[in-house]
Amino acid sequence: MKISQPVVIKIMFFLSFASSAAWLSYFNLFLKNYVGLTDGQIGIVIAIQQVNTLLILPVWGIIADRFGRKNILTLTIIISVFTLYGFILQKSFLSVLLFTYLFTLFYNPINPLMDSVSLDFLEQSKKGSYGIFRLWASVGWAVSSVTTGLFINETNSQYIFVIASTILLVNFIILKFLYKPLKVTKTLKSMKLSHIRDVFLSDKRLYSILIIMLFYGIFSSPMHFFINIYYMEIGGGYHHVGYAYLFQALAEVPFFLFGKKIIERFGARRLIIFTMIVTSFRLISYGLISDPWFAIIVGTVHGISLGLFILSFIAFVHQFIPAEFRATGQSFVYAFYFGGGLAIGNIFTGFLSQNMGMQNTMLVQGSLTFLLVLITVIILKLSRKSAIQ
């Protein structure tokens, strides 16, 4: 039976992010409970993951353009399948740090290359939308995070790497034998360094806007990787962490489907402010809540805190960037948030958590996010006045 390419790509998205969820959702807890790292050390390890993404993705992009996306995606997946087990062998902070750096050199390009695969297909077929493909990534993360949590709650956290590796191996088989790479590439262009320069020169207001994105990444970082440690601190178990990630991932789905219409209805500027306010109250609520199930309910606003915020910010940034540079501009948004913001934020969160606990860290980060809201309102008003002039 022949499987259509859209279905193949959806399956690959599902499996790729299911694999990520299986180990990343519980990685901090593995480092804390099995390896014995402090929260501060964990923050540095997670920061290395983010910094590596920022540094190596452009290099892998160039390599993929040269040798083909399928070939490079196949290579990075199969290397990751076997090297995931290496985390079990690490017994010290230094060894974990070094291995994380080496491992993410090959692992971090996988999901961004999956994005490229879907965009390649859309470019060739002129059918479907990226949001529909990306929706399956959220479903994969949701299903895997909760099932993995329920499993390791009864066994051992080391199994997260076995589960992640097995799922990734299945994805490798599907990619190798069922995915047909793009044949027409004449309209696809690689990002050049000159594009980065031209984007920044296109509008000076872009600087302050991207700085907002950077600090939002720093202050909102506890709702990502450190959320698992938070649940354990308030008396939760691995199953609570799994359900938390389940509902967070599912909360993103409506915004992949209707985000564009929501932005057209309310405007990107208003939604940026709204999403940041929601995140502020979300973090503060975490600081005040001591029941894991109530915390899970609070986490259902994740689609607003992350999904709608990113979509709104990209739409807003596009107002300041010429159409021919929008792909580069979009990469900046992800670089400033997921690269710089979360990298610094994880170190900051780890330091705070080690000294005052995760609940108090949530209160501090939530308060800082609210302060950032006030600053953002001023900056966005000034940018509007500048546009009028």
Buried (B, 14 or more C-beta within 10 A) or exposed (E): EEEEBBEBBBBBBBBBBBBBBBBBBBBBBBBBEBBEBBBBBBBBBBBBBBBBBBEBBBEBBEBBBEEBBBEBBBBBBBBBBEBBEBBBEBEEBEBBBEBBBEBBBBBBBBBBBBBBBBBBBBBBEEEBEEBBBBBBBBBBBBBBBBBBBBBBBEEEBEBBBBBBBBBBBBBBEBBEEBBEBBEEBEEBEEBEEEBBEBBBEBBEBBEBBBBBBBBBBBBBBBBBBBBBBBBBBBEBBBBBBBBBBBBBBBBBBBBBBEBBEBBEEEEBBEBBBBBBBBBBBBBBBBBEBEEBEBBBEBBBBBBBBBBBBBBBBBBBBBBBBEEEBBBBBBBBBBBBBBBBBBBBBBBBBBBBBBEEBBBEBBBBBBBBBBEBBEEBBEBBEEBEEEEEE
